[in-house]
């Protein structure tokens, strides 16, 4: 596919991004023995135990009251580490529909010095909504979506897969174990990319970095997600953007980058509770709808090239790793259909260039 106007500058940025990702991979491969690794530097699943008043949280989850808790894990030396913290329910839709809501962990900085959680104040945890095994697949699929965007750009949230054993300190609920994952804080995303966190009520098309925004638009099309906006806040918040956080290079007025999160309504996950927005008039979340801006069309070819380069690594994410055979096979088929589209120039014109949006 030929590059269109505006693509050359983005192609250069892609080269820089690829170089940075390769450098990170080399650092991980050749790290000195015994070198400290951060919480999100390790891609293996982390087993933890969370002790707190589980039943109390579940009975009063909408209050989002902080509750005293203790987190236990085994460090790389085999030592058991115990950290005092607070746990509270969070979320919007999942808070309403889930038997077990998403949670937030609030750490005590002094207590976590020298541990895997050193320097962290609070972290979001995406939990397993219900005990049914398919909900464990939803968690693992959503975690892999974060990994997809990590492969495309460092301007993304990192996520760490967890296996949490819950212990109710009141003894009212029997211990149980479920899938979950942690999400990196936006301040840390900004810091490692030499940017700063910003807050806006909304963004105009000219405010956002067009190269990154178009990559985001194609990524959302890949995963079949329409529950997002790069320009407007959600109905529940007065801060842009819906299911995204904004960062910006220091000392500039433009170049805003939207970092996406919250992908459980994506067609790739295909959660039982996920429904398409009524304005879109599509039968299910599995139906892809391109929601990119026509103003960003000059970057489509380079974004597609980046996605094509990453295809082997993206598909490798869905081979095993705790996913059921059915979930893994369904995800790979869904991804394959996306690549069938972007490898066909006529389909790209029809589904992307001709279906873009003219206004934000």
Helices and strands as residue ranges (DSSP letters): H 7-29, E 46-52, H 54-59, G 61-63, E 67-74, E 80-89, H 93-97, E 103-107, E 122-127, H 133-152, E 159-168, E 176-183, H 186-192, E 195-198, H 210-223, E 244-249, E 257-260, G 278-280, G 294-299, H 300-316, H 325-342, H 345-348, I 349-353
